[in-house]
Amino acid sequence: MGGLGLQIEHHLFPAMPGPNLRLVAPLVRDFCDRHGVPYAQTGLLSAYGSVVRHLNHVGFRGSPRFVCPVVTALRPGW
């Protein structure tokens, strides 16, 4: 994700060198569990899917996805 995988750790320890952020990730995760703070972790494809769903929701204001009438006419059932 281009360095976005350890954003929580980065914001907690902004001066820590990037390679060391992975070392504190288990500590941060444990802390979050103990204090009931959500700690989200996902894979690359799932993350992209989440971003696309969010952008569609924001862009279409929660409405269903746009269905092009030309595509519908040319490809029934699509």
C-alpha positions in Angstrom: 0.0 0.0 0.0 2.9 2.4 -0.5 3.7 2.7 3.2 0.1 3.0 4.3 0.0 -0.3 6.1 1.4 1.1 9.4 -0.4 4.5 9.6 -1.5 4.0 13.2 2.1 3.2 14.3 3.5 6.1 12.2 1.2 8.6 13.9 1.9 7.2 17.4 5.7 7.3 16.7 6.3 9.9 14.0 10.1 10.0 14.5 10.6 6.2 14.4 12.3 4.9 11.3 9.9 3.2 8.9 11.5 -0.3 9.2 11.0 -0.3 12.9 7.3 0.4 12.7 6.7 -3.2 12.0 8.4 -4.1 15.3 5.9 -2.0 17.3 2.8 -3.1 15.4 2.1 -6.1 17.7 2.5 -3.9 20.8 0.0 -1.3 19.3 -2.4 -4.1 18.3 -2.3 -5.6 21.9 -2.8 -2.1 23.4 -5.9 -1.5 21.2 -7.3 -4.9 22.1 -6.9 -4.2 25.9 -8.6 -0.8 25.6 -11.3 -1.7 23.2 -10.0 0.4 20.4 -10.7 -1.0 16.9 -7.5 -1.9 14.9 -8.3 -2.7 11.3 -6.0 -4.8 9.2 -6.7 -6.1 5.7 -5.0 -7.4 2.6 -4.2 -5.5 -0.6 -7.2 -6.5 -2.7 -9.6 -6.1 0.2 -8.2 -2.6 0.9 -8.7 -1.6 -2.7 -12.2 -2.9 -2.6 -12.9 -0.9 0.5 -11.6 2.3 -1.0 -13.6 1.8 -4.3 -16.8 1.1 -2.3 -16.2 4.2 -0.2 -15.5 6.4 -3.3 -18.6 5.1 -5.0 -20.7 5.7 -1.9 -19.4 9.3 -1.5 -19.5 10.0 -5.3 -23.0 8.7 -5.7 -24.2 9.9 -2.3 -25.2 6.4 -1.3 -27.3 5.8 -4.4 -27.1 2.6 -6.4 -24.3 2.4 -8.9 -24.8 4.2 -12.2 -26.2 2.0 -15.0 -25.6 3.3 -18.4 -28.7 3.0 -20.6 -26.6 2.4 -23.7 -24.9 -0.6 -22.1 -28.2 -1.9 -20.8 -29.7 -1.7 -24.3 -26.7 -3.3 -26.0 -26.1 -5.9 -23.3 -29.3 -7.0 -21.7 -28.9 -8.5 -18.2 -25.5 -6.9 -17.7 
